[in-house]
Amino acid sequence: MPSDLKGTYILEFTETVIDDVNKALKLAGKYQMETEVFATAMIFLKETPKATIHDALKVGLIDWDLEWNKF
């Protein structure tokens, strides 16, 4: 295993997870902030490895003051 992957977790990408990612990126896309939201979500996942992808995407949307309540 490459040294930069030590301590990472493999996440299961189910249909629900893929739907969550699509929804979050669609919401972020309304403001052209897909990269910012996704980057924030990935940082959150790295810092909180037991968090779900849904939680991380919600944090990404909230951090950028986007419509997380529609997520």
ROBADREN-817451 format. One record per atom (N, C-alpha, C, O): residue in three letters; x negated, y, z; residue number from 0; atom name. Coordinates in steps of 0.2 Angstrom, whole numbers, padded with zeros to 4 digits. Each point is the difference from the previous one (the first is absolute). Layout:
N
@type = Ala	east = X	north = Y	up = Z	seq = NUM	atom = CA
...
***
This chain:
71
@type = Met	east = -0004	north = -0006	up = 0000	seq = 0	atom = N
@type = Met	east = 0004	north = 0006	up = 0000	seq = 0	atom = CA
@type = Met	east = -0004	north = 0006	up = 0000	seq = 0	atom = C
@type = Met	east = -0005	north = 0001	up = 0004	seq = 0	atom = O
@type = Pro	east = 0006	north = 0004	up = -0008	seq = 1	atom = N
@type = Pro	east = -0004	north = 0006	up = 0000	seq = 1	atom = CA
@type = Pro	east = 0001	north = 0004	up = 0006	seq = 1	atom = C
@type = Pro	east = 0005	north = 0000	up = 0004	seq = 1	atom = O
@type = Ser	east = -0011	north = 0003	up = -0002	seq = 2	atom = N
@type = Ser	east = 0000	north = 0003	up = 0007	seq = 2	atom = CA
@type = Ser	east = 0005	north = 0006	up = 0001	seq = 2	atom = C
@type = Ser	east = 0002	north = 0001	up = 0005	seq = 2	atom = O
@type = Asp	east = 0000	north = 0002	up = -0011	seq = 3	atom = N
@type = Asp	east = 0005	north = 0005	up = 0001	seq = 3	atom = CA
@type = Asp	east = 0007	north = -0002	up = 0001	seq = 3	atom = C
@type = Asp	east = 0004	north = 0004	up = 0001	seq = 3	atom = O
@type = Leu	east = -0003	north = -0011	up = -0002	seq = 4	atom = N
@type = Leu	east = 0007	north = -0002	up = 0001	seq = 4	atom = CA
@type = Leu	east = 0001	north = -0004	up = 0007	seq = 4	atom = C
@type = Leu	east = 0005	north = -0002	up = 0002	seq = 4	atom = O
@type = Lys	east = -0011	north = 0002	up = 0002	seq = 5	atom = N
@type = Lys	east = 0001	north = -0003	up = 0007	seq = 5	atom = CA
@type = Lys	east = 0005	north = 0004	up = 0004	seq = 5	atom = C
@type = Lys	east = 0000	north = 0006	up = 0000	seq = 5	atom = O
@type = Gly	east = 0004	north = -0009	up = 0003	seq = 6	atom = N
@type = Gly	east = 0005	north = 0003	up = 0005	seq = 6	atom = CA
@type = Gly	east = 0006	north = 0002	up = -0004	seq = 6	atom = C
@type = Gly	east = 0004	north = 0003	up = 0003	seq = 6	atom = O
@type = Thr	east = -0003	north = -0004	up = -0009	seq = 7	atom = N
@type = Thr	east = 0006	north = 0002	up = -0004	seq = 7	atom = CA
@type = Thr	east = 0005	north = -0005	up = 0001	seq = 7	atom = C
@type = Thr	east = -0002	north = -0006	up = 0001	seq = 7	atom = O
@type = Tyr	east = 0008	north = 0008	up = -0002	seq = 8	atom = N
@type = Tyr	east = 0005	north = -0005	up = 0000	seq = 8	atom = CA
@type = Tyr	east = 0004	north = -0001	up = -0007	seq = 8	atom = C
@type = Tyr	east = 0000	north = 0005	up = -0004	seq = 8	atom = O
@type = Ile	east = 0001	north = -0011	up = 0002	seq = 9	atom = N
@type = Ile	east = 0004	north = -0001	up = -0006	seq = 9	atom = CA
@type = Ile	east = 0007	north = 0001	up = 0001	seq = 9	atom = C
@type = Ile	east = 0003	north = -0003	up = 0005	seq = 9	atom = O
@type = Leu	east = 0000	north = 0007	up = -0008	seq = 10	atom = N
@type = Leu	east = 0007	north = 0001	up = 0000	seq = 10	atom = CA
@type = Leu	east = 0004	north = -0003	up = -0005	seq = 10	atom = C
@type = Leu	east = -0002	north = -0001	up = -0006	seq = 10	atom = O
@type = Glu	east = 0008	north = -0002	up = 0008	seq = 11	atom = N
@type = Glu	east = 0004	north = -0004	up = -0005	seq = 11	atom = CA
@type = Glu	east = 0004	north = 0005	up = -0004	seq = 11	atom = C
@type = Glu	east = 0004	north = 0004	up = 0003	seq = 11	atom = O
@type = Phe	east = -0004	north = -0004	up = -0009	seq = 12	atom = N
@type = Phe	east = 0004	north = 0004	up = -0004	seq = 12	atom = CA
@type = Phe	east = 0006	north = -0003	up = -0003	seq = 12	atom = C
@type = Phe	east = 0000	north = -0003	up = -0005	seq = 12	atom = O
@type = Thr	east = 0005	north = 0003	up = 0009	seq = 13	atom = N
@type = Thr	east = 0007	north = -0002	up = -0002	seq = 13	atom = CA
@type = Thr	east = 0004	north = 0004	up = -0004	seq = 13	atom = C
@type = Thr	east = -0003	north = 0006	up = -0001	seq = 13	atom = O
@type = Glu	east = 0008	north = -0008	up = -0001	seq = 14	atom = N
@type = Glu	east = 0004	north = 0005	up = -0005	seq = 14	atom = CA
@type = Glu	east = 0002	north = 0006	up = 0004	seq = 14	atom = C
@type = Glu	east = 0001	north = 0005	up = -0002	seq = 14	atom = O
@type = Thr	east = 0001	north = -0006	up = 0009	seq = 15	atom = N
@type = Thr	east = 0002	north = 0006	up = 0004	seq = 15	atom = CA
@type = Thr	east = -0006	north = 0005	up = 0001	seq = 15	atom = C
@type = Thr	east = 0001	north = 0006	up = -0001	seq = 15	atom = O
@type = Val	east = -0007	north = -0009	up = 0001	seq = 16	atom = N
@type = Val	east = -0006	north = 0005	up = 0001	seq = 16	atom = CA
@type = Val	east = -0001	north = 0004	up = -0007	seq = 16	atom = C
@type = Val	east = -0001	north = 0006	up = 0001	seq = 16	atom = O
@type = Ile	east = 0002	north = -0010	up = -0006	seq = 17	atom = N
@type = Ile	east = -0001	north = 0003	up = -0007	seq = 17	atom = CA
@type = Ile	east = 0006	north = 0006	up = -0001	seq = 17	atom = C
@type = Ile	east = -0002	north = 0005	up = -0002	seq = 17	atom = O
@type = Asp	east = 0008	north = -0007	up = 0005	seq = 18	atom = N
@type = Asp	east = 0005	north = 0005	up = -0001	seq = 18	atom = CA
@type = Asp	east = -0001	north = 0006	up = 0005	seq = 18	atom = C
@type = Asp	east = 0001	north = 0006	up = -0002	seq = 18	atom = O
@type = Asp	east = -0004	north = -0007	up = 0008	seq = 19	atom = N
@type = Asp	east = -0002	north = 0006	up = 0004	seq = 19	atom = CA
@type = Asp	east = -0005	north = 0004	up = -0003	seq = 19	atom = C
@type = Asp	east = 0001	north = 0006	up = 0000	seq = 19	atom = O
@type = Val	east = -0006	north = -0009	up = -0003	seq = 20	atom = N
@type = Val	east = -0005	north = 0004	up = -0003	seq = 20	atom = CA
@type = Val	east = 0003	north = 0004	up = -0006	seq = 20	atom = C
@type = Val	east = -0002	north = 0006	up = -0001	seq = 20	atom = O
@type = Asn	east = 0006	north = -0009	up = -0003	seq = 21	atom = N
@type = Asn	east = 0003	north = 0003	up = -0006	seq = 21	atom = CA
@type = Asn	east = 0004	north = 0006	up = 0003	seq = 21	atom = C
@type = Asn	east = 0000	north = 0006	up = -0003	seq = 21	atom = O
@type = Lys	east = 0004	north = -0007	up = 0008	seq = 22	atom = N
@type = Lys	east = 0005	north = 0005	up = 0003	seq = 22	atom = CA
@type = Lys	east = -0005	north = 0006	up = 0002	seq = 22	atom = C
@type = Lys	east = 0002	north = 0006	up = -0001	seq = 22	atom = O
@type = Ala	east = -0007	north = -0007	up = 0005	seq = 23	atom = N
@type = Ala	east = -0004	north = 0005	up = 0003	seq = 23	atom = CA
@type = Ala	east = -0003	north = 0004	up = -0006	seq = 23	atom = C
@type = Ala	east = -0001	north = 0006	up = 0001	seq = 23	atom = O
@type = Leu	east = -0002	north = -0010	up = -0006	seq = 24	atom = N
@type = Leu	east = -0004	north = 0004	up = -0005	seq = 24	atom = CA
@type = Leu	east = 0005	north = 0004	up = -0004	seq = 24	atom = C
@type = Leu	east = -0002	north = 0005	up = -0003	seq = 24	atom = O
@type = Lys	east = 0008	north = -0007	up = 0002	seq = 25	atom = N
@type = Lys	east = 0005	north = 0003	up = -0004	seq = 25	atom = CA
@type = Lys	east = 0002	north = 0007	up = 0004	seq = 25	atom = C
@type = Lys	east = 0000	north = 0005	up = -0003	seq = 25	atom = O
@type = Leu	east = 0001	north = -0006	up = 0010	seq = 26	atom = N
@type = Leu	east = 0001	north = 0006	up = 0004	seq = 26	atom = CA
@type = Leu	east = -0006	north = 0005	up = -0001	seq = 26	atom = C
@type = Leu	east = 0001	north = 0006	up = -0001	seq = 26	atom = O
@type = Ala	east = -0007	north = -0008	up = 0002	seq = 27	atom = N
@type = Ala	east = -0006	north = 0004	up = 0000	seq = 27	atom = CA
@type = Ala	east = -0001	north = 0003	up = -0007	seq = 27	atom = C
@type = Ala	east = -0002	north = 0005	up = -0001	seq = 27	atom = O
@type = Gly	east = 0004	north = -0009	up = -0004	seq = 28	atom = N
@type = Gly	east = 0000	north = 0002	up = -0007	seq = 28	atom = CA
@type = Gly	east = 0004	north = 0007	up = -0002	seq = 28	atom = C
@type = Gly	east = -0002	north = 0003	up = -0004	seq = 28	atom = O
@type = Lys	east = 0007	north = -0003	up = 0008	seq = 29	atom = N
@type = Lys	east = 0004	north = 0007	up = -0001	seq = 29	atom = CA
@type = Lys	east = -0004	north = 0006	up = 0001	seq = 29	atom = C
@type = Lys	east = 0002	north = 0005	up = -0003	seq = 29	atom = O
@type = Tyr	east = -0007	north = -0006	up = 0007	seq = 30	atom = N
@type = Tyr	east = -0004	north = 0006	up = 0002	seq = 30	atom = CA
@type = Tyr	east = -0007	north = -0001	up = -0003	seq = 30	atom = C
@type = Tyr	east = -0005	north = 0004	up = 0002	seq = 30	atom = O
@type = Gln	east = 0004	north = -0009	up = -0006	seq = 31	atom = N
@type = Gln	east = -0007	north = -0002	up = -0002	seq = 31	atom = CA
@type = Gln	east = -0005	north = -0001	up = 0005	seq = 31	atom = C
@type = Gln	east = -0006	north = 0002	up = 0000	seq = 31	atom = O
@type = Met	east = 0008	north = -0006	up = 0005	seq = 32	atom = N
@type = Met	east = -0004	north = -0001	up = 0006	seq = 32	atom = CA
@type = Met	east = -0001	north = -0008	up = 0001	seq = 32	atom = C
@type = Met	east = -0001	north = -0002	up = 0006	seq = 32	atom = O
@type = Glu	east = 0001	north = -0001	up = -0011	seq = 33	atom = N
@type = Glu	east = 0000	north = -0008	up = 0001	seq = 33	atom = CA
@type = Glu	east = -0007	north = -0002	up = 0003	seq = 33	atom = C
@type = Glu	east = 0000	north = -0004	up = 0005	seq = 33	atom = O
@type = Thr	east = -0006	north = 0007	up = -0007	seq = 34	atom = N
@type = Thr	east = -0006	north = -0001	up = 0002	seq = 34	atom = CA
@type = Thr	east = -0001	north = 0002	up = 0007	seq = 34	atom = C
@type = Thr	east = -0003	north = -0004	up = 0004	seq = 34	atom = O
@type = Glu	east = 0006	north = 0009	up = -0002	seq = 35	atom = N
@type = Glu	east = -0001	north = 0003	up = 0007	seq = 35	atom = CA
@type = Glu	east = 0004	north = -0005	up = 0005	seq = 35	atom = C
@type = Glu	east = -0003	north = -0002	up = 0005	seq = 35	atom = O
@type = Val	east = 0009	north = 0000	up = -0007	seq = 36	atom = N
@type = Val	east = 0004	north = -0004	up = 0004	seq = 36	atom = CA
@type = Val	east = -0003	north = -0007	up = 0001	seq = 36	atom = C
@type = Val	east = -0001	north = -0003	up = 0005	seq = 36	atom = O
@type = Phe	east = -0001	north = 0000	up = -0011	seq = 37	atom = N
@type = Phe	east = -0003	north = -0006	up = 0000	seq = 37	atom = CA
@type = Phe	east = -0007	north = -0001	up = 0004	seq = 37	atom = C
@type = Phe	east = -0001	north = -0004	up = 0004	seq = 37	atom = O
@type = Ala	east = -0003	north = 0010	up = -0005	seq = 38	atom = N
@type = Ala	east = -0006	north = 0000	up = 0004	seq = 38	atom = CA
@type = Ala	east = 0001	north = 0000	up = 0008	seq = 38	atom = C
@type = Ala	east = -0003	north = -0003	up = 0004	seq = 38	atom = O
@type = Thr	east = 0008	north = 0007	up = -0002	seq = 39	atom = N
@type = Thr	east = 0001	north = 0001	up = 0007	seq = 39	atom = CA
@type = Thr	east = 0003	north = -0007	up = 0002	seq = 39	atom = C
@type = Thr	east = -0002	north = -0002	up = 0006	seq = 39	atom = O
@type = Ala	east = 0006	north = -0001	up = -0009	seq = 40	atom = N
@type = Ala	east = 0003	north = -0007	up = 0002	seq = 40	atom = CA
@type = Ala	east = -0006	north = -0005	up = 0000	seq = 40	atom = C
@type = Ala	east = 0000	north = -0004	up = 0005	seq = 40	atom = O
@type = Met	east = -0005	north = 0004	up = -0009	seq = 41	atom = N
@type = Met	east = -0005	north = -0005	up = 0000	seq = 41	atom = CA
@type = Met	east = -0005	north = 0002	up = 0006	seq = 41	atom = C
@type = Met	east = -0002	north = -0005	up = 0003	seq = 41	atom = O
@type = Ile	east = 0001	north = 0011	up = -0001	seq = 42	atom = N
@type = Ile	east = -0004	north = 0002	up = 0006	seq = 42	atom = CA
@type = Ile	east = 0004	north = -0002	up = 0006	seq = 42	atom = C
@type = Ile	east = -0003	north = -0003	up = 0004	seq = 42	atom = O
@type = Phe	east = 0010	north = 0004	up = -0004	seq = 43	atom = N
@type = Phe	east = 0003	north = -0002	up = 0006	seq = 43	atom = CA
@type = Phe	east = 0000	north = -0008	up = 0001	seq = 43	atom = C
@type = Phe	east = -0001	north = -0002	up = 0005	seq = 43	atom = O
@type = Leu	east = 0001	north = -0002	up = -0011	seq = 44	atom = N
@type = Leu	east = 0000	north = -0007	up = 0001	seq = 44	atom = CA
@type = Leu	east = -0007	north = -0002	up = 0002	seq = 44	atom = C
@type = Leu	east = -0001	north = -0005	up = 0004	seq = 44	atom = O
@type = Lys	east = -0004	north = 0008	up = -0006	seq = 45	atom = N
@type = Lys	east = -0007	north = -0001	up = 0002	seq = 45	atom = CA
@type = Lys	east = -0001	north = 0001	up = 0008	seq = 45	atom = C
@type = Lys	east = -0003	north = -0004	up = 0003	seq = 45	atom = O
@type = Glu	east = 0006	north = 0009	up = -0001	seq = 46	atom = N
@type = Glu	east = 0000	north = 0002	up = 0007	seq = 46	atom = CA
@type = Glu	east = 0005	north = -0004	up = 0005	seq = 46	atom = C
@type = Glu	east = -0001	north = 0000	up = 0006	seq = 46	atom = O
@type = Thr	east = 0006	north = -0002	up = -0009	seq = 47	atom = N
@type = Thr	east = 0005	north = -0004	up = 0003	seq = 47	atom = CA
@type = Thr	east = 0002	north = -0006	up = -0003	seq = 47	atom = C
@type = Thr	east = 0005	north = -0001	up = -0004	seq = 47	atom = O
@type = Pro	east = -0010	north = -0004	up = 0004	seq = 48	atom = N
@type = Pro	east = 0001	north = -0006	up = -0004	seq = 48	atom = CA
@type = Pro	east = 0006	north = -0004	up = 0001	seq = 48	atom = C
@type = Pro	east = 0002	north = -0004	up = -0004	seq = 48	atom = O
@type = Lys	east = 0001	north = 0004	up = 0010	seq = 49	atom = N
@type = Lys	east = 0006	north = -0004	up = 0001	seq = 49	atom = CA
@type = Lys	east = 0007	north = 0004	up = -0003	seq = 49	atom = C
@type = Lys	east = 0005	north = -0003	up = 0001	seq = 49	atom = O
@type = Ala	east = -0006	north = 0009	up = -0004	seq = 50	atom = N
@type = Ala	east = 0006	north = 0004	up = -0002	seq = 50	atom = CA
@type = Ala	east = 0002	north = -0004	up = -0007	seq = 50	atom = C
@type = Ala	east = -0004	north = -0003	up = -0003	seq = 50	atom = O
@type = Thr	east = 0010	north = 0004	up = 0001	seq = 51	atom = N
@type = Thr	east = 0003	north = -0002	up = -0006	seq = 51	atom = CA
@type = Thr	east = -0002	north = 0005	up = -0006	seq = 51	atom = C
@type = Thr	east = -0001	north = 0006	up = 0002	seq = 51	atom = O
@type = Ile	east = 0002	north = -0008	up = -0008	seq = 52	atom = N
@type = Ile	east = -0001	north = 0004	up = -0005	seq = 52	atom = CA
@type = Ile	east = 0005	north = 0005	up = 0000	seq = 52	atom = C
@type = Ile	east = -0001	north = 0006	up = -0002	seq = 52	atom = O
@type = His	east = 0007	north = -0008	up = 0004	seq = 53	atom = N
@type = His	east = 0006	north = 0005	up = 0000	seq = 53	atom = CA
@type = His	east = -0002	north = 0006	up = 0005	seq = 53	atom = C
@type = His	east = 0001	north = 0005	up = -0002	seq = 53	atom = O
@type = Asp	east = -0003	north = -0007	up = 0008	seq = 54	atom = N
@type = Asp	east = -0002	north = 0005	up = 0005	seq = 54	atom = CA
@type = Asp	east = -0005	north = 0004	up = -0003	seq = 54	atom = C
@type = Asp	east = 0000	north = 0006	up = 0001	seq = 54	atom = O
@type = Ala	east = -0005	north = -0008	up = -0004	seq = 55	atom = N
@type = Ala	east = -0006	north = 0004	up = -0003	seq = 55	atom = CA
@type = Ala	east = 0003	north = 0005	up = -0005	seq = 55	atom = C
@type = Ala	east = -0002	north = 0005	up = 0000	seq = 55	atom = O
@type = Leu	east = 0006	north = -0008	up = -0004	seq = 56	atom = N
@type = Leu	east = 0003	north = 0005	up = -0006	seq = 56	atom = CA
@type = Leu	east = 0004	north = 0005	up = 0003	seq = 56	atom = C
@type = Leu	east = 0000	north = 0006	up = -0002	seq = 56	atom = O
@type = Lys	east = 0004	north = -0008	up = 0008	seq = 57	atom = N
@type = Lys	east = 0004	north = 0005	up = 0003	seq = 57	atom = CA
@type = Lys	east = -0005	north = 0006	up = 0003	seq = 57	atom = C
@type = Lys	east = 0002	north = 0006	up = 0000	seq = 57	atom = O
@type = Val	east = -0007	north = -0008	up = 0003	seq = 58	atom = N
@type = Val	east = -0005	north = 0004	up = 0003	seq = 58	atom = CA
@type = Val	east = -0003	north = 0005	up = -0005	seq = 58	atom = C
@type = Val	east = -0001	north = 0006	up = 0001	seq = 58	atom = O
@type = Gly	east = 0000	north = -0009	up = -0007	seq = 59	atom = N
@type = Gly	east = -0003	north = 0004	up = -0006	seq = 59	atom = CA
@type = Gly	east = 0005	north = 0005	up = -0002	seq = 59	atom = C
@type = Gly	east = -0002	north = 0006	up = -0001	seq = 59	atom = O
@type = Leu	east = 0008	north = -0008	up = 0001	seq = 60	atom = N
@type = Leu	east = 0005	north = 0005	up = -0002	seq = 60	atom = CA
@type = Leu	east = 0001	north = 0006	up = 0005	seq = 60	atom = C
@type = Leu	east = 0001	north = 0005	up = -0002	seq = 60	atom = O
@type = Ile	east = 0000	north = -0007	up = 0008	seq = 61	atom = N
@type = Ile	east = 0000	north = 0004	up = 0006	seq = 61	atom = CA
@type = Ile	east = -0006	north = 0005	up = 0000	seq = 61	atom = C
@type = Ile	east = 0001	north = 0006	up = 0001	seq = 61	atom = O
@type = Asp	east = -0007	north = -0009	up = -0002	seq = 62	atom = N
@type = Asp	east = -0006	north = 0005	up = 0001	seq = 62	atom = CA
@type = Asp	east = 0000	north = 0005	up = -0006	seq = 62	atom = C
@type = Asp	east = -0002	north = 0005	up = 0002	seq = 62	atom = O
@type = Trp	east = 0006	north = -0006	up = -0007	seq = 63	atom = N
@type = Trp	east = 0000	north = 0005	up = -0006	seq = 63	atom = CA
@type = Trp	east = 0006	north = 0003	up = 0000	seq = 63	atom = C
@type = Trp	east = 0002	north = 0003	up = -0005	seq = 63	atom = O
@type = Asp	east = 0002	north = -0003	up = 0010	seq = 64	atom = N
@type = Asp	east = 0007	north = 0003	up = 0001	seq = 64	atom = CA
@type = Asp	east = 0005	north = -0001	up = -0006	seq = 64	atom = C
@type = Asp	east = 0003	north = 0004	up = -0003	seq = 64	atom = O
@type = Leu	east = -0003	north = -0011	up = 0001	seq = 65	atom = N
@type = Leu	east = 0004	north = -0002	up = -0005	seq = 65	atom = CA
@type = Leu	east = 0006	north = -0003	up = 0003	seq = 65	atom = C
@type = Leu	east = 0001	north = -0001	up = 0006	seq = 65	atom = O
@type = Glu	east = 0004	north = -0001	up = -0011	seq = 66	atom = N
@type = Glu	east = 0006	north = -0003	up = 0002	seq = 66	atom = CA
@type = Glu	east = 0000	north = -0007	up = 0003	seq = 66	atom = C
@type = Glu	east = 0004	north = -0004	up = -0003	seq = 66	atom = O
@type = Trp	east = -0007	north = 0003	up = 0008	seq = 67	atom = N
@type = Trp	east = -0001	north = -0006	up = 0003	seq = 67	atom = CA
@type = Trp	east = 0007	north = -0003	up = 0002	seq = 67	atom = C
@type = Trp	east = 0001	north = -0006	up = 0000	seq = 67	atom = O
@type = Asn	east = 0004	north = 0010	up = 0002	seq = 68	atom = N
@type = Asn	east = 0006	north = -0003	up = 0002	seq = 68	atom = CA
@type = Asn	east = 0004	north = -0003	up = -0005	seq = 68	atom = C
@type = Asn	east = 0005	north = -0004	up = 0001	seq = 68	atom = O
@type = Lys	east = -0007	north = 0005	up = -0007	seq = 69	atom = N
@type = Lys	east = 0003	north = -0003	up = -0006	seq = 69	atom = CA
@type = Lys	east = -0003	north = -0007	up = -0002	seq = 69	atom = C
@type = Lys	east = 0002	north = -0004	up = -0004	seq = 69	atom = O
@type = Phe	east = -0008	north = 0003	up = 0008	seq = 70	atom = N
@type = Phe	east = -0004	north = -0006	up = -0001	seq = 70	atom = CA
@type = Phe	east = 0003	north = -0005	up = 0005	seq = 70	atom = C
@type = Phe	east = -0003	north = -0006	up = 0000	seq = 70	atom = O
***
